[in-house]
Amino acid sequence: MNTIRIAIAGPRGRMGREAVKLVQATDQFELAAVVDHKYDGLLLSELDGFSQVNVPIYTDLAKCLQESNADVLVDLTTPEVGMYHAKTALSYNVRPVVGTTGFSKEDLKELENICREKELGCIIAPNFAIGAVLMMKFSQMAAKYFQDVEIIELHHDQKLDAPSGTAVKTAEMIAEVRERKVQGHPNEKETLRGARGADLEGMHIHSVRLPGLIAHQQVLFGSDGQTLTIRHDSYHRGSFMSGVKIAVETVMKLDSFVYGLENILE
């Protein structure tokens, strides 16, 4: 396999630091540059925790992509800038791999159209943990037999979007095989607004935000006399890196847009 040159947006974040380690530890990957909102012109090795990672830091993504000759942009930033980064990367013929959630359906459609026009690959993944992707797949399988389902997602208290992209993606996958159904008593009433959580196709999604958590989700199915719980827990952000590696390797072979890691796992 040819060496894949990678630029990372958000290297100082908790996910970004793990991504830097991944690239450094993978023989066919080469870290070309990083994008940060400050420290323009410095080397990453000049910052704490990045000893011997001698790649330039850019604050201007366009300039980074012009000068670094990157093949792939791995974006692990925030919902506010993730869309801009993905579109900018595609405009420079760089394939984006984005782990930022919070994209609207309109955003995803726009990226799909750009990829089709430019015949370039792009992967947006609500969750890079292989176990989380399997949890979504298993939930979709179970939904063929269990019509009643609720989703509880639990994340650290610094997460910006609620519900999580993983929870929304899970509900969307379930909705593909489940007839829309309004769950619970037809006359139920929330005595506190929001007590029943968000509603997607009749399914309820509940978001928990607490310090000490990383990323967790359980999908609860109920039927006459039985329940089924499918749960995934990420205890360390290193759990996401196997998915990032697969996404980077796969996006180089794509000429289209992919939303969700489950679509590239065999």
N, C-alpha and C positions, 0 to 999 in steps of 0.2 A: 504494500500500500504506500502511495506517495505521502510525503509529509503534509499535514494539514496545518496551515498557519491560522492562528486564532487570536482575535482581539476580544478582550473581556471588558464589558461595561459593568461598573460597580465592584471593583476588586477589593475594596476595603470592607464591604459588607460581610455578614457572616456566611452567606452563600458564596459570595465572590471569592473569599479567601480559600474556601474549599475547592472552588473551580481552578484557581491558580495552582493549588497543590496537584489537582488532577492532571492538568496540562503538563506540569513539570515532571510528573511521574509516568507519563504515557509516551512511549517511544515514538509513535507516528504523529504526535502532536508537537507543535512549536508555538510558544507564546510570542506573538508579534508585537503587541502593544496593549495598553489598557486605557480605558476612558473613565475619568473621574470628574467630579464637579469642581475640584481644585487641584493644586500641585502641578499645574501645566509646566512642561519642560523638564521636570525632574525625572529621575529613574525610579522605578518602583522599589529598587533595592535601597534607596535612601529613606524609605519609610519603615517604621517599626514592624517587625514580623515578616519582612520580605527579603531577608538576607540573600544575596547572590542572584536575585531575580532582576537581571539587568535589562529591563525593557522600558521604553519611554512611556510617560504618562501624558495623555492629551485631555484637554477639557472640551475641545472641538471635535465632535465625532466625524464630521466630514473630512477634516484635515487628517485625522487618524487613519481613516479608510484610504485616503489618497496616498499617504506616505508609507503605510505599514505593509501594503500588499497582502492583506489578510484574505483568507478564503471564507472564514466563518466569523460572525459576530455572536458571541455568547452574552446575552443580556440578562442580568440578574439584579435589576434596579427597582423601579417603582412603577405602578400603573400610569403615573402621569407622564413619564418619559419613554416607557416601553414601546408605545405605538410609534412615536417619532423615531426612535432608534431603529425599529424594524423597517420602516419606510425608507429611512436614510440609507441603511445598509443595502437594501434592494436597489436603490437608485445608483449605487456604486458597484452593482453586480456582486455583492457580498451576501452570502446566505445567512439569514438570522436564525439563531436558536434561542428562544425567549422563554424564560421561566417566570416572567412577571404575569400575574393574573389581573383581572379587572377589565379586560377587553370587552367592548360591547359587540353585539352581533353585527352591527354596521362596520365596526373596526375589522372584524374577522373577514367580512365579505370584501372589504376594500383590499386587504392584504391578499386574499385569494385571487382577486382580479389582477393585481399587480404581478403576482407570481405567474399567472397564466400568460399575461402579456409578455413578460420578460423570460419565461420558461426557466425560472429559477426556483430552487427549493427553499422552503421556510417551514420551521417547526415551532409552533406555540404549544407549550406543555403546561397545563395547570399544575401538574405534579410530576417530578422526575423520579420519584421513588418507584422502583419496579413493583414492590409490594402494594403500593397504593393503586397502581394501574391494574394489578390483578384483582384487588378489592372491587374496583369499578366493574371489571369484566364479570366477576362472580355475582355481583349485585344485579347486573343486567340478566344473567342466566336465571337467578332466583325470581326475578320479577315476572317471569312467565308463569310462575306457579303461585306467587303471593301478590295479591292486588293492593294490600295495605302496607305502606312503607313510610317511615320517617327517617330523616338523616340528622345526625348530631355531629357537627365538626367542631374541633377544639384546637385553638392555636394560641401562640404567645400573644401577649397584650400589645405588641408593637405592629401587628399585622394591620394593614390599612383597609382592606376590603372585607366586607361581610355580606352574604356568606362567601366562603372561600371558592376559588375557581374549581377546585376539586369537587366540592359539594354540588355546585351547579352542573358541572360536567357529568357527575354521577346521576343526578336527577334527569338530565337530558338523555343519557343513555338508557335509563329505565323507562322513560317516556316513549322511547322508540318501540318498546315491546309490550307496554302496558296501556290499556285503555284508560283514558282520563277518568278519574274518580274523586269525588269530594269525600274526604275521610272524616270520621268522627260522627257525633250525633248531629242530625240536620238542624237542631235548634241550639247547638252549643253557642256560648257567648263568652267572649274574653272579658273578664272583669278587670284585667290589666292589659292594656293595648300591647300587642306583640307577643302575648303569652304562648300562642300557638306557632310562632315563628313565621318565616317567609313561606310563600305558597308558590309552587311550580307544578302546573298540571295536576293540582289536587294533592300533591305531596308537600309535607311540611319540613322545612329545613331550619335547624336551630344552631346558632353560633355561640360558642363559648370563647372568651378571651381572658387568659390568666397568665401571670408570670410563672415560669417554671415549665410551661408547656412548649413543645416545638410544633409538631403537626400531627394531628390525630383525627380519625373519623370512624364513626360506626354507623352502619346502615341497619335499621331495625325493621324486620318484616313480621307481620302478625297474621295469623289465620286461626280458624276454629281449633282451639285447644293446643296451639303451639306457636312458638316464636322462633325466628332465626336471626342471629346477629352476625354480621360480617364486619370485622374491625381491623383497622391498620394503624400502627403507631410508628412514628419516626422519632427516635430519641436523640439523634445527632444529625446535623446537616450533611454529614458525609454520606448518609443514606440516599441522598439525591444524586450523588455523583455517577453511579453506574448508569442511570438514565441519561445524564448529560453526555456521557461518553458515547452511548448508543446513538443519541440524537445527532451529535456532531458527525459521527461516521456516516450516518444514514442521510443527513441533509445534503451531503456532497453528491449523492447518487440521485437526488430528486430534482424534478423540474416542475414541481407543483407545491401547493400549500397543504400542510397537515396540521390539524388541531387535535392534540391529544396523543400522548405517547402510545396509547393502546393501538393506534392505527399503524404503528411501525413494528410492533412486537409480533413475532410469529406464534 
